Amino acid sequence: MKKHIDYTHEPIGEIKIVNDFLPPPEKLVFRRKSIKVTMSLDEESVSFFKKQAQRNHVPYQTMIRNLINTYVAKYQVN
C-alpha cells in the first residue's frame, strides 16, 4: 500500500465554479430503430474490420454500421 500524503500546508488558490455542461443521462442513450439485414461481404473486407475492431476494442459490426451511417449522412438528399 502506498504511503498516505496529507496536503495540509498547500495554499488553496482561487476557487472557480464551473457550470454544469454535461448532458443528462437520458440524452446519452443513442438508440435508433434498427432493422436486421443479412448481407454477404468480401472476406478481405470483413477481415479488415475485424482487425480494426480488435485494435479499438469494439464489435466489428458496430464499425460497419457506423461506416454506413456516415455515408448516408453525407450523401442523403433531404
BAFI-3210 file (N, C-alpha, C; in Angstrom, 3 decimals, decimal comma, padded with zeros to 6 digits):
// residues 78
n [1|2|3|4|5|6|7|8|9|10|11|12|13|14|15|16|17|18|19|20|21|22|23|24|25|26|27|28|29|30|31|32|33|34|35|36|37|38|39|40|41|42|43|44|45|46|47|48|49|50|51|52|53|54|55|56|57|58|59|60|61|62|63|64|65|66|67|68|69|70|71|72|73|74|75|76|77|78]
n.u [000,834|000,477|002,089|000,203|-000,508|-000,799|-002,019|-001,782|-000,411|-000,452|-001,312|-004,636|-005,818|-007,642|-011,044|-012,975|-016,148|-017,590|-019,873|-022,471|-021,979|-022,469|-024,571|-027,829|-028,304|-030,294|-030,042|-027,768|-028,181|-028,175|-030,192|-031,406|-034,015|-033,647|-033,046|-032,717|-030,377|-029,296|-026,331|-023,852|-020,390|-017,132|-014,458|-011,995|-012,731|-014,263|-012,340|-010,573|-012,184|-012,581|-009,969|-009,414|-011,435|-010,736|-008,369|-009,407|-011,149|-013,932|-017,071|-016,966|-019,179|-020,414|-018,631|-018,939|-021,648|-021,545|-019,955|-021,658|-023,775|-022,439|-021,857|-024,451|-025,352|-023,717|-024,392|-027,130|-030,121|-032,198]
n.v [-001,171|002,254|005,085|007,330|010,663|013,832|016,923|019,471|021,814|023,304|026,188|027,227|028,073|030,499|029,725|028,426|028,269|025,959|025,850|023,430|021,302|018,896|016,567|015,305|011,908|010,538|011,662|010,602|008,167|006,610|005,313|004,052|003,165|000,022|-002,250|-005,611|-006,952|-009,140|-009,772|-010,374|-010,087|-009,272|-011,439|-010,276|-007,655|-008,054|-009,219|-007,061|-005,212|-006,712|-006,875|-004,153|-003,568|-005,172|-003,937|-001,530|-002,267|-002,725|-004,001|-005,475|-005,304|-002,991|-001,058|-001,319|-000,645|002,034|003,116|002,880|004,505|006,988|007,374|007,564|009,876|011,774|011,713|011,766|013,035|015,663]
n.w [000,000|-000,745|000,749|002,677|001,854|003,207|002,255|003,683|003,999|001,767|-000,092|-000,852|-003,909|-005,883|-006,056|-008,621|-009,956|-012,053|-014,664|-015,087|-017,689|-018,767|-020,494|-019,509|-018,303|-019,846|-022,341|-023,307|-024,358|-027,300|-028,964|-031,867|-034,071|-035,405|-038,117|-038,861|-041,103|-043,603|-045,235|-047,737|-047,589|-048,857|-048,038|-047,453|-046,749|-044,413|-042,786|-042,535|-041,052|-038,723|-037,683|-037,226|-035,422|-033,281|-032,476|-031,558|-029,624|-030,019|-031,320|-034,559|-036,207|-035,337|-036,229|-039,014|-039,263|-038,364|-040,378|-042,613|-041,702|-041,597|-044,289|-045,346|-044,027|-045,206|-047,959|-048,140|-049,458|-048,732]
ca.u [000,000|001,250|002,041|-000,816|000,060|-001,727|-001,643|-002,346|000,397|-000,542|-002,337|-005,742|-005,949|-008,994|-011,976|-013,795|-017,299|-017,779|-021,257|-022,708|-022,017|-022,738|-025,986|-028,409|-028,098|-031,235|-029,597|-026,584|-028,623|-028,374|-030,899|-032,195|-034,727|-032,786|-033,608|-031,711|-030,109|-028,312|-025,630|-022,572|-019,291|-015,876|-013,692|-010,966|-013,357|-014,632|-011,083|-010,101|-012,978|-012,337|-008,674|-009,548|-012,309|-009,962|-007,449|-010,160|-011,989|-015,346|-017,536|-016,760|-020,469|-020,648|-017,819|-019,575|-022,876|-021,173|-019,494|-022,854|-024,480|-021,681|-022,073|-025,826|-025,421|-023,015|-024,994|-028,594|-030,750|-033,413]
ca.v [000,000|003,484|005,946|008,375|012,002|014,905|018,196|020,478|023,028|023,938|027,244|026,988|029,211|030,994|028,674|028,827|027,389|025,633|025,495|022,050|021,248|017,524|016,291|014,331|010,528|010,094|012,165|009,854|006,905|006,847|004,169|004,303|001,986|-000,691|-003,366|-006,642|-007,165|-010,169|-009,439|-011,044|-009,160|-009,913|-011,939|-009,285|-006,535|-008,473|-009,398|-005,711|-004,658|-007,480|-006,467|-002,789|-003,623|-005,754|-002,888|-000,465|-002,893|-002,550|-005,030|-005,092|-004,938|-001,591|-000,255|-001,353|000,132|003,448|003,489|003,053|005,692|008,164|007,503|008,053|011,266|012,631|011,728|011,788|014,231|015,969]
ca.w [000,000|-000,822|001,919|002,603|001,868|003,556|001,653|004,582|004,005|000,459|-000,145|-001,766|-004,811|-006,126|-006,440|-009,757|-010,149|-013,461|-014,975|-015,482|-019,142|-019,197|-020,755|-018,580|-018,757|-020,882|-023,640|-023,703|-024,947|-028,722|-029,537|-033,059|-034,531|-036,342|-038,873|-039,106|-042,520|-043,911|-046,468|-047,960|-047,795|-049,230|-046,902|-047,176|-046,052|-043,055|-042,075|-042,210|-039,959|-037,504|-037,148|-036,711|-034,244|-032,182|-032,021|-030,899|-028,591|-030,343|-032,250|-035,959|-036,790|-034,997|-037,142|-040,337|-039,144|-038,306|-041,713|-043,449|-041,213|-042,019|-045,740|-045,544|-043,555|-046,160|-049,293|-048,081|-050,008|-047,950]
c.u [000,885|001,067|001,019|-000,154|-001,035|-001,194|-002,235|-001,601|000,357|-001,606|-003,411|-005,910|-007,399|-009,865|-012,867|-014,920|-017,514|-019,236|-021,359|-022,869|-022,326|-024,230|-026,532|-028,276|-029,034|-030,850|-028,334|-026,920|-028,981|-029,021|-031,712|-032,919|-033,856|-033,538|-032,480|-031,612|-029,082|-027,659|-024,322|-021,522|-018,052|-015,122|-012,617|-011,533|-013,687|-013,377|-010,508|-010,846|-012,756|-011,014|-008,761|-010,394|-011,560|-008,985|-008,157|-011,138|-013,470|-015,773|-017,369|-018,063|-020,799|-019,858|-018,451|-020,852|-022,568|-020,663|-020,684|-023,625|-023,775|-021,880|-023,452|-025,937|-024,777|-023,784|-026,517|-029,129|-032,048|-034,547]
c.v [001,242|004,311|007,058|009,738|013,004|016,210|019,334|021,799|023,767|025,028|026,878|028,239|029,636|029,843|029,205|027,809|027,212|025,247|024,047|022,003|019,850|017,316|015,300|012,913|010,088|010,602|011,471|008,517|007,163|005,631|004,617|003,021|001,304|-001,866|-004,348|-006,885|-008,277|-009,810|-010,203|-009,994|-009,943|-010,311|-010,928|-008,100|-006,883|-008,646|-008,050|-005,150|-005,412|-007,082|-005,074|-002,767|-004,176|-004,721|-001,831|-000,965|-002,585|-003,701|-004,565|-004,699|-003,471|-000,684|-000,196|-000,516|001,632|003,957|003,764|004,300|006,977|008,427|008,090|009,522|012,222|012,784|011,751|013,112|014,451|016,385]
c.w [000,000|000,442|001,684|002,722|002,206|002,975|002,485|004,539|002,667|000,484|-001,171|-002,601|-004,942|-006,626|-007,544|-009,930|-011,646|-013,670|-015,411|-016,996|-019,663|-019,444|-019,722|-019,155|-019,885|-022,273|-024,124|-024,340|-026,401|-029,377|-030,735|-033,402|-035,570|-036,974|-039,129|-040,604|-042,655|-045,229|-046,542|-048,272|-048,204|-047,971|-046,482|-046,386|-044,606|-042,211|-041,645|-041,009|-038,653|-036,865|-036,530|-035,438|-033,034|-031,615|-031,187|-029,843|-028,793|-031,251|-033,702|-036,632|-036,515|-035,921|-038,530|-040,322|-039,118|-039,649|-042,633|-043,013|-041,632|-043,500|-046,027|-045,147|-044,567|-047,475|-049,304|-048,597|-049,242|-048,840]
res [m|k|k|h|i|d|y|t|h|e|p|i|g|e|i|k|i|v|n|d|f|l|p|p|p|e|k|l|v|f|r|r|k|s|i|k|v|t|m|s|l|d|e|e|s|v|s|f|f|k|k|q|a|q|r|n|h|v|p|y|q|t|m|i|r|n|l|i|n|t|y|v|a|k|y|q|v|n]
***
